Amino acid sequence: MVNFFKIFFITKNLFLSIVIILVVIFIFQFLNNFNLFSSIDSQVSYKIDEIENLPKIESFYFESTNPNFHPINLGSLRKSGAYFSVEFSFKGGKKNSPQNLFQTAAFNNGVRLEHIGDSLGIVFATNDEKKYKGIVLESRLQSSKNYHIKIYALNHAFIRIDLNGKIKNFTFKEIDFLADEFLLGSGFDPSRVYQGSLQDVRFRKINISPSPSFINKFLYKDLNTPLNWLWESFISIGLFLAIPIFFILRICNLKN
């Protein structure tokens, strides 16, 4: 009878210890998913570097584009996991009508860089079909000045813009754009052809798998259920800690 109670006591303590360990790991992983340990800027930078170095990413380069030519079509991507980056220098452009320097889909269904008057803005679709968002990047464009812009976008996650060294990160969960018509130097109709110069164009695109093990968990938190968090935590950290602690507690309990 004494041995039975001793075994029960040891087993109960071990079980509670393992439960506590898993709960602590779960809480740590939960907080980590919301990036409380690093800034949004660093998380976006890390994710961009990770995607840009993928071996299957498609790359294009154009030294310059002539506005008299037809806009350049850069293909398409599936909506899910769509990622693209585009970089170029631009100058000029007419002020009396809207012009698109770049777009990913027609109308308000994608992401587009738009020049209107003295302003430059980015417009992107959201998960509400009746709404889209526009952000002014520069309100005092000078037609005689060269500008350099870099845009990085991952659907349902973030858009990063670097205009002449000024970086802005937008991490809207509702970003929901189509990427079925990448056009350089124009928009969805001929009236939106950019009437300036585009130089040193670099463009990259790829579809990635939006899985919790790859995509940043703050940006794709809707894909990370508590079960996923617990499973990933147990596999990545739980086994590493639980097994040695299990044996340590067992030795301590046996001595008692």
C-alpha positions in Angstrom: 0.0 0.0 0.0 2.9 2.4 0.9 4.5 1.7 -2.5 1.2 2.4 -4.3 0.9 5.8 -2.6 4.5 6.6 -3.3 4.1 5.7 -7.0 0.9 7.7 -7.2 2.6 10.7 -5.5 5.6 10.6 -7.9 3.3 10.1 -11.0 1.1 13.0 -9.9 4.0 15.4 -9.4 5.6 14.4 -12.7 2.3 15.0 -14.5 1.8 18.4 -12.9 5.3 19.3 -13.7 5.0 18.5 -17.4 1.6 20.3 -17.6 3.2 23.4 -16.0 6.2 23.2 -18.4 3.8 23.0 -21.4 1.7 25.9 -20.2 4.7 28.1 -19.8 6.0 27.2 -23.2 2.5 27.8 -24.7 2.4 31.3 -23.1 5.9 32.1 -24.3 5.0 31.0 -27.9 1.7 32.9 -27.8 3.5 36.1 -26.8 6.2 35.5 -29.4 3.5 35.2 -32.1 2.5 38.8 -31.4 6.1 40.0 -31.8 6.4 41.5 -28.4 10.1 40.7 -28.5 11.0 42.5 -31.7 9.8 45.5 -33.7 7.5 45.3 -36.7 10.2 46.8 -38.8 12.7 44.1 -38.0 10.1 41.4 -38.5 9.2 42.7 -41.9 12.8 43.1 -42.9 13.6 39.5 -41.8 10.6 38.2 -43.8 11.6 40.1 -46.9 15.2 38.9 -46.8 13.9 35.3 -46.3 11.6 35.5 -49.3 13.9 37.4 -51.6 16.5 34.6 -51.2 14.2 31.8 -52.1 15.7 29.9 -55.1 12.5 29.8 -57.1 11.7 33.5 -57.1 11.3 35.0 -60.5 13.5 38.0 -61.3 13.3 40.7 -64.0 15.5 43.7 -64.8 15.1 46.6 -67.2 17.6 49.3 -67.6 15.1 51.8 -68.8 11.6 52.0 -70.3 10.4 54.4 -73.0 6.9 55.8 -72.4 6.3 55.6 -76.2 6.4 51.8 -76.0 3.5 49.6 -74.8 3.6 49.1 -71.0 5.5 46.0 -69.9 3.5 43.0 -68.7 5.3 41.1 -66.0 2.9 38.2 -65.6 0.8 37.1 -62.7 0.5 35.3 -59.4 -2.1 33.3 -57.6 -3.8 35.4 -54.9 -2.9 33.1 -52.0 0.7 33.8 -50.8 1.4 36.4 -53.5 4.6 38.2 -52.9 6.3 40.8 -55.1 9.0 43.4 -54.9 9.6 46.2 -57.4 12.3 48.9 -57.5 12.9 51.7 -60.0 13.9 55.3 -60.5 11.3 57.7 -62.0 11.2 61.3 -63.1 8.6 63.6 -64.8 5.1 62.7 -65.5 2.1 64.8 -66.3 0.2 66.6 -63.6 -3.2 67.0 -65.2 -4.3 63.3 -65.1 -3.9 60.2 -63.0 -1.0 58.0 -64.1 0.1 54.6 -62.8 3.7 53.7 -62.6 2.9 50.1 -61.5 0.0 47.9 -60.8 -0.8 44.2 -59.9 -4.4 44.1 -61.1 -7.1 46.2 -62.8 -9.3 48.8 -61.1 -9.2 48.7 -57.3 -8.5 45.0 -57.0 -4.7 45.1 -56.7 -1.9 47.3 -55.6 -1.0 50.3 -57.7 1.5 53.2 -57.5 -0.3 56.3 -58.7 0.9 59.8 -59.7 -1.8 62.5 -59.5 -0.8 66.2 -59.7 2.0 66.8 -57.3 1.2 63.7 -55.2 2.4 60.1 -55.3 0.3 57.5 -53.5 -0.1 53.7 -53.2 -3.6 52.2 -53.4 -4.4 48.6 -52.4 -7.4 46.3 -52.2 -8.8 45.0 -48.9 -10.9 42.0 -47.9 -14.0 44.3 -48.2 -14.8 44.3 -51.9 -16.4 47.8 -51.5 -13.4 49.3 -49.9 -9.8 50.0 -50.8 -7.0 52.0 -49.0 -4.9 54.8 -50.4 -1.8 56.2 -48.7 0.0 59.4 -49.8 3.7 58.9 -50.0 4.7 62.3 -51.3 2.6 65.5 -51.8 5.3 67.7 -53.4 6.7 65.8 -56.3 9.1 67.8 -58.5 9.0 66.9 -62.2 12.7 67.7 -62.6 13.8 65.5 -59.7 14.8 61.9 -59.8 13.0 59.6 -57.3 13.9 56.1 -56.3 11.3 53.7 -54.9 11.2 50.2 -53.6 8.0 48.3 -52.8 7.7 45.0 -51.1 4.3 43.4 -50.6 3.0 40.1 -49.2 -0.7 39.4 -49.5 -2.6 39.4 -46.2 0.5 40.6 -44.4 2.5 43.8 -45.2 3.5 46.4 -47.7 6.9 48.1 -47.3 7.7 51.3 -49.2 11.1 52.9 -49.4 11.0 56.3 -51.2 14.4 58.0 -51.4 15.5 56.2 -48.2 12.3 57.0 -46.2 10.9 53.6 -45.2 7.3 53.0 -44.2 5.8 49.7 -43.2 2.1 48.9 -43.3 1.0 45.7 -41.7 -2.7 45.6 -42.4 -4.3 42.2 -41.9 -7.0 43.1 -44.4 -4.6 43.6 -47.3 -6.2 41.4 -49.9 -5.0 42.1 -53.5 -5.2 40.3 -56.8 -2.0 39.8 -58.7 -3.2 38.7 -62.1 -1.9 41.5 -64.2 1.5 43.0 -63.3 2.0 46.1 -65.4 5.0 48.4 -65.4 4.4 51.9 -66.7 0.6 51.9 -66.9 -2.7 51.2 -65.2 -5.8 49.4 -66.2 -6.5 51.6 -69.2 -4.4 53.5 -71.8 -5.2 56.9 -70.3 -3.1 55.9 -67.2 0.1 55.3 -69.1 3.0 57.0 -67.2 4.3 60.0 -69.1 7.7 60.1 -67.5 10.8 58.0 -67.4 11.4 54.7 -65.5 15.0 53.5 -65.1 16.8 50.6 -63.4 13.7 48.5 -62.9 14.1 45.4 -60.8 11.0 43.2 -60.2 10.6 39.9 -58.4 7.6 37.7 -57.7 6.7 34.4 -56.2 3.8 32.5 -54.6 4.8 31.2 -51.1 2.9 28.8 -48.9 1.2 30.9 -46.1 1.9 28.2 -43.4 2.5 29.0 -39.8 6.0 27.5 -40.0 7.1 29.9 -42.7 5.1 33.2 -42.5 5.5 35.5 -39.5 2.9 34.6 -36.9 1.9 38.2 -36.2 1.3 38.9 -39.9 -0.6 35.6 -40.4 -2.0 35.2 -37.0 -5.4 34.1 -38.4 -3.7 30.9 -39.6 -2.3 30.1 -36.2 -4.9 28.4 -34.0 -4.1 27.6 -30.3 -3.7 23.9 -31.4 -1.0 25.0 -34.0 0.8 27.1 -31.3 0.7 24.2 -28.8 1.9 21.7 -31.4 4.8 23.9 -32.7 5.8 24.8 -29.2 5.9 21.2 -28.1 7.9 20.1 -31.1 10.4 22.9 -31.2 10.8 23.7 -27.5 8.8 21.2 -25.4 10.8 18.1 -26.2 14.0 19.9 -25.6 13.0 21.0 -22.1 10.4 18.4 -21.1 12.6 15.3 -21.4 15.6 16.4 -19.3 13.3 18.0 -16.7 11.3 14.8 -16.6 14.4 12.8 -15.6 15.6 15.4 -13.1 12.2 15.4 -11.3 12.1 11.7 -11.4 15.5 11.4 -9.7 14.4 14.0 -7.1 11.2 12.2 -6.4 12.8 8.9 -6.1 15.2 10.3 -3.5 12.3 11.5 -1.5 
